[in-house]
Amino acid sequence: MDNIMLKDYYTSAGIDEDIYNFCDGIQKSLEGRFKEIDKTAEYNQIKVLSALRKHKTSTACFESSTGYGYDDAGRETLEAVYAEIFGAEAALVRPQLTCGTHALTIALSAILRPGDELLSPVGRPYDTLEGVIGIKKDNPPCSLKEFGITYRQADLLPDGTFDYNAIKAAINSRTKLVTIQKSKGYETRPTLSVKQIGELVSFIKSVKPGIICMVDNCYGEFTERTEPIQAGADLCVGSLIKNPGGGLAPTGGYIAGKKELIDMCAYRLTAPGLGKETGATLGLNRPFFQGLFLAPVVTASALKGAVFAASIYEKLGFPVVPSASAPRYDIIQAVTLGSKEALVSFCKGIQAASPVDSHVAPEPYAMPGYHSDVIMAAGAFIQGSSIELSADGPVEPPYAVYFQGGLTWYHAKFGIMMSLQYLKDAGIVNINNRE
């Protein structure tokens, strides 16, 4: 009876019976995978809870600061908690860090000097970093290139592994900082595990011991039981409107790592001589703490959604990265849809399943910082929040969509089913004989 009532709810919400039955069968096959995800979530939940307790988080930490933000005990406690969780000496966790790209820019600008060289050993960086580095066709003002900082990259091998020979050849006397992007960005390469990052860092430091290794950890926090700093990275950078904000942080970013590097980042964020001592929290301490507390479970929901999406679309014959059976090191699921029509239909289905702006339809447009038109579906409570249910992709071949998020597993499930419904209604997929 309960199953019949549940199916009725889904059909009344726009999911036809064929889609429901097909997806229900997929879900039942994933019980073992979901249990493993829950085990990791429990481990990370206790890790976060232990850090909050160790640093004596109290109601006083939720007080707000204004103006200069001097003596903000909540801000200082939160940064100590982040450092503890990420295995770092110090952390910078601020609403003034507007996004992941901004946090990365602060770190790069704080450490690199004219004449230094930046190396990416994992190929092309995420689109928005191209302007920061100065490798776009039309570079904006204030790029690293404009300040005399050069860039080099070593591409991954065709199978997605590191090209150690190319990396070694790229490292030279001017190479000061290596940036390692954990997640795939708008690429269909595999996401890197913490173990792989550790092996890469170890190799790089064997070639040049003094080199600084920074990891772009966006989308990867709490997907594993360890974080990149625990594998040897010097810095770890991310956004609070992704995994660690738990869907409650309304803005912000973090940088964690060695104390001397964090101090430099703080000087670049505020001003030399001021550093971490300034920066009002403006009433955001509570959602920052509470979002971090919920982050392991919220991330687990997003991971379940990613596995579910991979299993569905792989069975329908679409190339997916990671594969349905592959381990998960971030919350992003790439599905190569093969046409603009399919990409737009998928995103319209995600938007239609959203709790906010479900009545609007996303269309491709030219977003600042991207090299092609992009379509984004994001009916989120917080603008641009990638831990909430969303899907996006560049409108160019191979027309891959990047699905991520879901504050609850049930919402992620519904969104994926709705994406499939829209593809079916557009005549792009046929699920007959697929059950």
DACORQUI-V997559 format. One record per residue. RES is the residue in one letter. PSI is psi in whole degrees, 0 to 359 (999 if undefined). D_CENTER is the distance of its C-alpha to the mean C-alpha in whole Angstrom. Layout:
BEGIN
res=RES psi=PSI d_center=D_CENTER
res=RES psi=PSI d_center=D_CENTER
END
This chain:
BEGIN
res=M psi=317 d_center=39
res=D psi=319 d_center=36
res=N psi=323 d_center=34
res=I psi=317 d_center=37
res=M psi=320 d_center=36
res=L psi=315 d_center=32
res=K psi=321 d_center=33
res=D psi=320 d_center=35
res=Y psi=315 d_center=32
res=Y psi=317 d_center=29
res=T psi=323 d_center=32
res=S psi=338 d_center=33
res=A psi=359 d_center=29
res=G psi=5 d_center=30
res=I psi=120 d_center=29
res=D psi=166 d_center=32
res=E psi=323 d_center=34
res=D psi=317 d_center=33
res=I psi=316 d_center=29
res=Y psi=312 d_center=29
res=N psi=319 d_center=31
res=F psi=312 d_center=29
res=C psi=327 d_center=26
res=D psi=321 d_center=28
res=G psi=321 d_center=29
res=I psi=314 d_center=26
res=Q psi=317 d_center=24
res=K psi=331 d_center=27
res=S psi=352 d_center=27
res=L psi=10 d_center=23
res=E psi=320 d_center=25
res=G psi=317 d_center=25
res=R psi=318 d_center=21
res=F psi=325 d_center=20
res=K psi=321 d_center=22
res=E psi=320 d_center=21
res=I psi=319 d_center=17
res=D psi=326 d_center=19
res=K psi=318 d_center=21
res=T psi=320 d_center=18
res=A psi=318 d_center=17
res=E psi=317 d_center=20
res=Y psi=311 d_center=20
res=N psi=328 d_center=17
res=Q psi=316 d_center=19
res=I psi=326 d_center=22
res=K psi=314 d_center=20
res=V psi=314 d_center=19
res=L psi=318 d_center=22
res=S psi=320 d_center=24
res=A psi=319 d_center=22
res=L psi=320 d_center=23
res=R psi=317 d_center=27
res=K psi=320 d_center=27
res=H psi=16 d_center=27
res=K psi=50 d_center=29
res=T psi=131 d_center=26
res=S psi=172 d_center=29
res=T psi=334 d_center=30
res=A psi=336 d_center=30
res=C psi=345 d_center=27
res=F psi=0 d_center=26
res=E psi=155 d_center=29
res=S psi=152 d_center=28
res=S psi=153 d_center=29
res=T psi=181 d_center=30
res=G psi=234 d_center=31
res=Y psi=333 d_center=30
res=G psi=24 d_center=29
res=Y psi=148 d_center=31
res=D psi=42 d_center=31
res=D psi=97 d_center=28
res=A psi=325 d_center=28
res=G psi=316 d_center=25
res=R psi=316 d_center=23
res=E psi=321 d_center=25
res=T psi=317 d_center=24
res=L psi=318 d_center=20
res=E psi=327 d_center=20
res=A psi=322 d_center=22
res=V psi=315 d_center=20
res=Y psi=314 d_center=17
res=A psi=319 d_center=19
res=E psi=313 d_center=20
res=I psi=321 d_center=17
res=F psi=1 d_center=16
res=G psi=31 d_center=19
res=A psi=164 d_center=19
res=E psi=329 d_center=23
res=A psi=168 d_center=21
res=A psi=155 d_center=18
res=L psi=114 d_center=18
res=V psi=106 d_center=16
res=R psi=145 d_center=17
res=P psi=340 d_center=17
res=Q psi=344 d_center=19
res=L psi=102 d_center=15
res=T psi=337 d_center=15
res=C psi=177 d_center=11
res=G psi=319 d_center=9
res=T psi=320 d_center=11
res=H psi=316 d_center=14
res=A psi=318 d_center=13
res=L psi=319 d_center=13
res=T psi=317 d_center=16
res=I psi=314 d_center=18
res=A psi=314 d_center=17
res=L psi=315 d_center=19
res=S psi=331 d_center=21
res=A psi=328 d_center=22
res=I psi=321 d_center=23
res=L psi=145 d_center=24
res=R psi=160 d_center=28
res=P psi=131 d_center=30
res=G psi=344 d_center=31
res=D psi=163 d_center=28
res=E psi=139 d_center=26
res=L psi=135 d_center=22
res=L psi=133 d_center=21
res=S psi=115 d_center=18
res=P psi=7 d_center=19
res=V psi=26 d_center=16
res=G psi=200 d_center=18
res=R psi=135 d_center=17
res=P psi=171 d_center=14
res=Y psi=147 d_center=11
res=D psi=314 d_center=14
res=T psi=342 d_center=14
res=L psi=344 d_center=14
res=E psi=319 d_center=18
res=G psi=325 d_center=19
res=V psi=315 d_center=18
res=I psi=322 d_center=20
res=G psi=37 d_center=23
res=I psi=18 d_center=22
res=K psi=164 d_center=23
res=K psi=317 d_center=26
res=D psi=90 d_center=26
res=N psi=136 d_center=25
res=P psi=164 d_center=25
res=P psi=156 d_center=26
res=C psi=17 d_center=25
res=S psi=164 d_center=23
res=L psi=323 d_center=23
res=K psi=321 d_center=26
res=E psi=336 d_center=28
res=F psi=15 d_center=28
res=G psi=23 d_center=30
res=I psi=125 d_center=26
res=T psi=167 d_center=26
res=Y psi=143 d_center=23
res=R psi=151 d_center=24
res=Q psi=153 d_center=22
res=A psi=121 d_center=22
res=D psi=154 d_center=21
res=L psi=157 d_center=20
res=L psi=163 d_center=23
res=P psi=332 d_center=23
res=D psi=7 d_center=22
res=G psi=4 d_center=19
res=T psi=169 d_center=20
res=F psi=141 d_center=21
res=D psi=85 d_center=24
res=Y psi=326 d_center=26
res=N psi=317 d_center=29
res=A psi=323 d_center=27
res=I psi=314 d_center=25
res=K psi=319 d_center=28
res=A psi=330 d_center=30
res=A psi=334 d_center=27
res=I psi=128 d_center=27
res=N psi=188 d_center=30
res=S psi=337 d_center=32
res=R psi=351 d_center=30
res=T psi=113 d_center=26
res=K psi=324 d_center=25
res=L psi=137 d_center=21
res=V psi=128 d_center=19
res=T psi=125 d_center=15
res=I psi=114 d_center=13
res=Q psi=112 d_center=10
res=K psi=311 d_center=9
res=S psi=170 d_center=7
res=K psi=340 d_center=9
res=G psi=213 d_center=9
res=Y psi=51 d_center=12
res=E psi=160 d_center=14
res=T psi=30 d_center=15
res=R psi=163 d_center=15
res=P psi=148 d_center=14
res=T psi=149 d_center=11
res=L psi=140 d_center=12
res=S psi=163 d_center=13
res=V psi=322 d_center=14
res=K psi=315 d_center=18
res=Q psi=319 d_center=17
res=I psi=318 d_center=16
res=G psi=318 d_center=19
res=E psi=320 d_center=21
res=L psi=314 d_center=20
res=V psi=316 d_center=20
res=S psi=318 d_center=24
res=F psi=314 d_center=25
res=I psi=317 d_center=24
res=K psi=338 d_center=26
res=S psi=331 d_center=29
res=V psi=317 d_center=29
res=K psi=97 d_center=29
res=P psi=326 d_center=29
res=G psi=1 d_center=28
res=I psi=146 d_center=25
res=I psi=128 d_center=22
res=C psi=118 d_center=19
res=M psi=137 d_center=15
res=V psi=125 d_center=12
res=D psi=104 d_center=9
res=N psi=9 d_center=7
res=C psi=134 d_center=3
res=Y psi=353 d_center=2
res=G psi=346 d_center=6
res=E psi=136 d_center=8
res=F psi=10 d_center=11
res=T psi=340 d_center=10
res=E psi=179 d_center=13
res=R psi=352 d_center=16
res=T psi=163 d_center=16
res=E psi=162 d_center=13
res=P psi=327 d_center=14
res=I psi=326 d_center=17
res=Q psi=348 d_center=19
res=A psi=6 d_center=19
res=G psi=355 d_center=20
res=A psi=151 d_center=18
res=D psi=329 d_center=19
res=L psi=150 d_center=16
res=C psi=130 d_center=12
res=V psi=142 d_center=10
res=G psi=181 d_center=7
res=S psi=143 d_center=8
res=L psi=348 d_center=10
res=I psi=17 d_center=9
res=K psi=214 d_center=6
res=N psi=308 d_center=7
res=P psi=346 d_center=9
res=G psi=350 d_center=11
res=G psi=18 d_center=12
res=G psi=356 d_center=13
res=L psi=329 d_center=15
res=A psi=123 d_center=14
res=P psi=351 d_center=15
res=T psi=182 d_center=14
res=G psi=166 d_center=13
res=G psi=175 d_center=12
res=Y psi=152 d_center=13
res=I psi=125 d_center=14
res=A psi=149 d_center=16
res=G psi=211 d_center=18
res=K psi=142 d_center=22
res=K psi=316 d_center=24
res=E psi=327 d_center=26
res=L psi=321 d_center=22
res=I psi=321 d_center=21
res=D psi=318 d_center=24
res=M psi=319 d_center=24
res=C psi=321 d_center=21
res=A psi=321 d_center=22
res=Y psi=323 d_center=25
res=R psi=324 d_center=24
res=L psi=316 d_center=22
res=T psi=271 d_center=25
res=A psi=148 d_center=28
res=P psi=129 d_center=30
res=G psi=339 d_center=32
res=L psi=305 d_center=30
res=G psi=228 d_center=26
res=K psi=350 d_center=25
res=E psi=340 d_center=28
res=T psi=162 d_center=27
res=G psi=92 d_center=25
res=A psi=144 d_center=26
res=T psi=345 d_center=23
res=L psi=39 d_center=25
res=G psi=11 d_center=25
res=L psi=358 d_center=21
res=N psi=317 d_center=22
res=R psi=306 d_center=22
res=P psi=333 d_center=19
res=F psi=314 d_center=17
res=F psi=312 d_center=19
res=Q psi=321 d_center=19
res=G psi=319 d_center=15
res=L psi=320 d_center=15
res=F psi=321 d_center=18
res=L psi=345 d_center=16
res=A psi=317 d_center=13
res=P psi=320 d_center=14
res=V psi=320 d_center=15
res=V psi=317 d_center=13
res=T psi=321 d_center=10
res=A psi=321 d_center=13
res=S psi=317 d_center=14
res=A psi=322 d_center=11
res=L psi=319 d_center=12
res=K psi=319 d_center=15
res=G psi=320 d_center=15
res=A psi=317 d_center=13
res=V psi=318 d_center=16
res=F psi=313 d_center=18
res=A psi=316 d_center=17
res=A psi=317 d_center=17
res=S psi=320 d_center=21
res=I psi=307 d_center=22
res=Y psi=331 d_center=21
res=E psi=319 d_center=22
res=K psi=332 d_center=26
res=L psi=0 d_center=26
res=G psi=8 d_center=26
res=F psi=140 d_center=23
res=P psi=131 d_center=21
res=V psi=145 d_center=18
res=V psi=120 d_center=15
res=P psi=167 d_center=15
res=S psi=167 d_center=18
res=A psi=328 d_center=19
res=S psi=355 d_center=21
res=A psi=152 d_center=18
res=P psi=157 d_center=16
res=R psi=127 d_center=13
res=Y psi=359 d_center=10
res=D psi=178 d_center=7
res=I psi=1 d_center=7
res=I psi=136 d_center=7
res=Q psi=119 d_center=11
res=A psi=134 d_center=13
res=V psi=121 d_center=17
res=T psi=113 d_center=19
res=L psi=339 d_center=21
res=G psi=350 d_center=24
res=S psi=156 d_center=25
res=K psi=318 d_center=24
res=E psi=317 d_center=26
res=A psi=318 d_center=24
res=L psi=314 d_center=21
res=V psi=319 d_center=22
res=S psi=316 d_center=23
res=F psi=310 d_center=20
res=C psi=324 d_center=18
res=K psi=325 d_center=22
res=G psi=318 d_center=22
res=I psi=316 d_center=18
res=Q psi=319 d_center=19
res=A psi=337 d_center=23
res=A psi=2 d_center=21
res=S psi=152 d_center=20
res=P psi=343 d_center=21
res=V psi=132 d_center=21
res=D psi=36 d_center=23
res=S psi=344 d_center=23
res=H psi=356 d_center=27
res=V psi=161 d_center=25
res=A psi=124 d_center=24
res=P psi=147 d_center=21
res=E psi=152 d_center=23
res=P psi=144 d_center=22
res=Y psi=167 d_center=22
res=A psi=104 d_center=21
res=M psi=141 d_center=18
res=P psi=133 d_center=19
res=G psi=353 d_center=17
res=Y psi=151 d_center=17
res=H psi=354 d_center=20
res=S psi=171 d_center=21
res=D psi=147 d_center=21
res=V psi=142 d_center=18
res=I psi=135 d_center=18
res=M psi=128 d_center=15
res=A psi=120 d_center=16
res=A psi=81 d_center=15
res=G psi=73 d_center=17
res=A psi=156 d_center=16
res=F psi=331 d_center=17
res=I psi=125 d_center=15
res=Q psi=124 d_center=15
res=G psi=9 d_center=12
res=S psi=110 d_center=10
res=S psi=353 d_center=7
res=I psi=344 d_center=8
res=E psi=163 d_center=11
res=L psi=121 d_center=13
res=S psi=163 d_center=12
res=A psi=141 d_center=13
res=D psi=168 d_center=13
res=G psi=153 d_center=14
res=P psi=139 d_center=17
res=V psi=77 d_center=20
res=E psi=157 d_center=22
res=P psi=142 d_center=23
res=P psi=19 d_center=22
res=Y psi=57 d_center=20
res=A psi=139 d_center=17
res=V psi=146 d_center=15
res=Y psi=108 d_center=11
res=F psi=137 d_center=11
res=Q psi=162 d_center=9
res=G psi=186 d_center=9
res=G psi=100 d_center=13
res=L psi=333 d_center=14
res=T psi=150 d_center=17
res=W psi=323 d_center=17
res=Y psi=324 d_center=20
res=H psi=319 d_center=19
res=A psi=316 d_center=16
res=K psi=312 d_center=19
res=F psi=319 d_center=21
res=G psi=318 d_center=19
res=I psi=319 d_center=19
res=M psi=321 d_center=23
res=M psi=324 d_center=23
res=S psi=319 d_center=21
res=L psi=322 d_center=24
res=Q psi=316 d_center=26
res=Y psi=322 d_center=26
res=L psi=322 d_center=26
res=K psi=315 d_center=29
res=D psi=330 d_center=31
res=A psi=359 d_center=30
res=G psi=19 d_center=32
res=I psi=326 d_center=29
res=V psi=154 d_center=29
res=N psi=116 d_center=32
res=I psi=4 d_center=31
res=N psi=137 d_center=35
res=N psi=23 d_center=36
res=R psi=352 d_center=32
res=E psi=999 d_center=32
END
